[in-house]
């Protein structure tokens, strides 16, 4: 399967149009969980589909925190 293919960190950075340092920060801050990559020595290899899923989940959770918990009533005076 294509999603089982592991790619180097520079390909992940290129795909998401970010720097390699940003991808490393995602790993360090656990935005990318351990299941999204393999680390052998100092070399990382990533599964693109799992990285996409992790970033999508992270952005969804981040957006949910920003949304108001109740809908304002337009008839209510402020």
Secondary structure, DSSP 8 states (H G I E B T S, - for coil): -GGG-EEEHHHHHHHHT--HHHHHHHHHTTSS-GGGEEEETTEEEEEHHHHHHHHHHHHHHHHHHHS-SS---TTS--
